[in-house]
Amino acid sequence: MSSIPSPRRRRSRFSPVTRQVLLYLFFLLPAAMDIAQGMAGTLGPNPTSACLHDFGRYAFRFLLVSLAVTPLKRFVGVDIMLYRRPLGLLAFTYAALHVFFYVVVARHLDTHILWQDFSSRPFLTFGVLTFLILAALASTSTRRAIRALGRKWSPLHKLAYLAMIFACIHYIIAFKTWHVEPFIYTVIAICVLALRMVPRSARRKV
């Protein structure tokens, strides 16, 4: 009689690194689909704008989810800590695509137009600050960087909180008229950040 494989064996079919890579690649599919539809002319009358906004929203979402990983474990018991790094890298990747489509595709690297935009649209400043923080966090997310930074790594990566705040401001003031969606995301972000700041001793008393 054949033996039934144990749950441990089934879980170990893919290594942690493999699962991280698979998650990262899977969630790049929306970007690939947007670009493919844009090239095929099936993404609406302004595919560049559609890609630009979609990539910005995905960057915001993945940053938000990456920050929600710790509260999910502490307060709900859902442990997805293994995927925190790829979620953060996805936030950076989509932010990089967002910046690329704005600077290269939408503005064609025209420094005059870019300067006019930055001097008249404050939301771009918050967007750039968010991207720079995400770039710094992504570049120091490897094991080698963690070992090299030592105790400095944790304080550095708390800049993700600041990136989330800047992203909220960027999202809210990016539109010429008020939109409800940015405020909904901002409320969720505030809740996530507030939960992350709850002391562990306070959590035990609940």
N, C-alpha and C positions, 0 to 999 in steps of 0.2 A: 504494500500500500504506500502510495507516494505521500511524502510529508508536506504539510501546509507551511508555506514560507512564513516566518515570523514577521510581525509588524516592523521590527527593527530593520530586517533585511529589505523590506519594501521601502522604508524611508531612506535607506542608504543607497538606493539605486542611483540617485544623482547626488553628487557632492554639493556642499554648501555653495562653493564658488560657481558650480554649474547652474544651480538654481538661481543664483543672483544674476548671472549672465542671461539666462533664459527670460527672467522677468524683465530685465533691461531691454532686450531685443523685442520682446512681445509688445511692450508699451511704446516702442518706436513705430509700430505699425500705423497709428493715426497720422504721424508725420508723413510716412511714405504714401499713405492713401491720399492725403491732402495734396502733396506734390504731384502725384500721378494724375489726380483729377484736375488739378490746375493745368498741367501740360496737355491734358486731353480736352480742355475747355468745358468741363462739366462741373466746375466749382462756382458757378454764378458769373455775373457780369464783371466782377473785380476779384479774380483769383488771388492776386497778390495781397489785397487787403484781407481776404478770407483766411489765407495762410498766416498772415501776420497776427491777426487776432486769435486764431485758434492756437498757435504756438504760445502766445502770451498766456492764454487761459490754462493750457496744459502745464506750463512752467509754474504758474501760481498753484495749481492743484497738487502737483507732485511735491512742491515745497511744503504745502500745508499737510499733506499726508505723511511726509517724512518727519515733520514735527509732531504729528499725532501718534507716532509709533510708541513713544515712551508712555504717554497718558493711557493709551489702549492697554498696555501691559500692566500698569500700576492700578488702574481703576476698573478695568473691565476683565482683565485676565487673558486678553488676546495677545499672544506673543508672536510678533512678526519682526523682531529685532534683526533677524538675519537679512531682511530686505531693506533696512534703513539706508544703507550705503547706495544701492542701485536706485532707490527712490530719490535720494539727493542728487545723484548723477543725472537722473532723468530731468529733474528740475533745471539743472544747469544746461543740459543738452537742449531742452526746449527754449530756455532763455537765450541760448546762443543762436538758435534758429530764428527766434523772434528778432534779435538784434541784426542778424545777417539779412533777413528779408527787409527790414527797415532801411538799413544803411546801403546795401548793395542792390537789392531788387527794386525797392520802392524809390530810393533817392539816388541810385546809380553812382554812389560814391562822390556825389557833387558836394564839395565842402562848403560852397556858398549857401546852398539850400539847407544843408545840415546845420550850419551856424545860425541861419535865420530861424530854423525850427527850435534849436536849443535856447536861443535868446528870447523866444516868444512863447514857448510851451514848457512851463515848469515841470509838468509830469515827466518829461524826458529825463530831467536830472535825477529824479527818484528811480526811474527805470535803470539808468546807467549805474547808480549806486548799488541797486539790487544785483545787477549783473556782475559787477566787480566783486561783491562779497561772495556770490555763488561761485565765481571763478576761483577765488582764493580757497574756498572750502573744497571745491572739486579737486584742486591741485594738491591738497594736503589730505586727501581721503585714503591714500594708499598706506599699506602697512609700513613701508619704509619711512614715509613722512610722519606717521604716528610715532614710530620709534625715535626719529630724529628730533621731533618737537618735544617729546616727553610730556612733562606736566603742562607745557604751554598749549598742547593740542586742544584740550577740553575748553579752556577760555576762548581760544580762537574760534572754535566751532559754535560757541554760543552767539557768534555774530549772525547765525541763522535767524535768531529772534529779530535782530535789526533788519535783516533782509526781508523778513515777513512784513514788518511794519512799513518799510519803504515800498514793498510791492503793493500793499493795501492802498497807500496814498497814490501811487502811480496809477492803479486801476480805477480808483474813484474819480480822480480829476482828469483822466485821459479823454473823457467824453465832453462834448460841448453842452450836452443836456444831461440831466440826472437820470441814471439808470439804477434799477433796483438790484440787479445781480451783483455789482461790486460791493454793495452794502451787506448783502447776505453773506458773501465770502468773508468780508471783514469781520462780521459778528462771529462767524465760525472760527476765524483765525484768533480773535481775541479770547474766545473760550479755550482754545487749544493752548495758547500761550499762558493763560491764567492757570490752567491745570498743571502745566509744566513747572510753574513756580510754587505750587503747593509743597511745603516742606514734607519730607517723608515721615517725620514724627506726627504731623497733623493727619497724614493719611492713615496711620495706625490707630488713631483715636476715633476715626469715623466708624 
